[in-house]
Amino acid sequence: MIEAELKARVQEPEQVMAQLDERARARSEVYQDTYYDRPVGSLAAADEELRVRTIHGEGSTRTVLTFKGAVVDPASGSKPEHETAVDDAEATHAILRGLGYAEVIAFEKRCRNYDFEASGRTMLATLVRVPEIDGTFLEVETLVGEGEVDAALDSIRGVLADLGINEGDLTRETYTEAVAQRRR
């Protein structure tokens, strides 16, 4: 599956949050993300990502292992995504290290997630704050097959427009790059 996604810097976070609250029930979660690569950086060189994410929600904690392939839509940065739940976060980290992967960067994301339907698609909208980065971001995504990326991105643009997000607010900046730059 491909994660068709657009990300934007939000100029009016409270207004966007109020509009999303009208669409769906919010889920507040804190993500602890750890990205891995081979010591030679071959995943980054191939534009691939390997991540362990522990999600702390209201009364629950869960962990997922994610592999993202290279970008299939350069304008949006949409990538194939393969994700699975894991029972033991520490064991997953130990396995990756044991296989020769090294931690590249780890950081926290504070998220307010909304699941809803738009244009006949299941959407996930996430308002994101990363303590190390200024501003609030909005990610809107849906999982689609390979031939559906353009149509899905059009649907996402419609959601963004409904929320008052303009094309000029879109960004391809990644959290990993922004956090790494901030730490330098």
C-alpha positions, 0 to 999 in steps of 0.5 A, a space after each residue: 500500500 502507498 501512504 498518499 499524504 500531504 503535510 502543511 504548516 498550520 497558520 491557525 491551529 485552533 481554527 483547524 482543530 475546531 473544524 476537525 473536531 466537528 468531523 470526528 472524535 479526536 485521539 490525543 497521542 504522543 509518539 516516541 519515534 526512533 529511526 534506524 539505518 545501516 551504519 553506511 546510511 544505505 536506507 537514507 541513500 535509497 530514500 527509505 525509512 525504518 522506524 519504531 514508534 511507540 504510541 502513548 494514548 489515553 490509557 494504552 501504549 502500543 508499538 509499531 514497526 514501519 518500513 517506508 520505501 522510496 518516494 513514488 510521488 515527488 510533489 507530495 513525498 508519498 511513499 509505500 508503507 508497510 507497518 505492523 504492531 509489535 508486542 515488545 518495543 525494547 525487544 524490537 529495538 534490540 533485534 534491529 541493533 542485533 541485525 546491524 542497524 544503528 539509531 539515527 535519530 529519536 524524537 517525540 511528536 505530540 499528535 491529535 488524530 482524527 479518522 473520518 471519511 472524505 471523497 469515499 476514502 478513509 482519511 487520517 488527519 493529524 495535527 502535530 507539534 514536535 517540541 524541538 520544531 516551531 509551529 504546528 503541522 497538519 498531515 492528511 493521509 490515506 492508504 491506496 493502491 499504486 494507481 490511485 495516488 493522484 486521485 487520493 492526493 486530489 481528495 486530500 487537497 479537497 480536505 485541506 481546502 475545506 480546512 482553510 489550508 492553502 497550497 502555499 502552506 504545504 511542506 515537504 520538510 521532514 521532522 527527522 531533517 528539522 529535528 536533526 538541523 535543530 540539534 546541530 
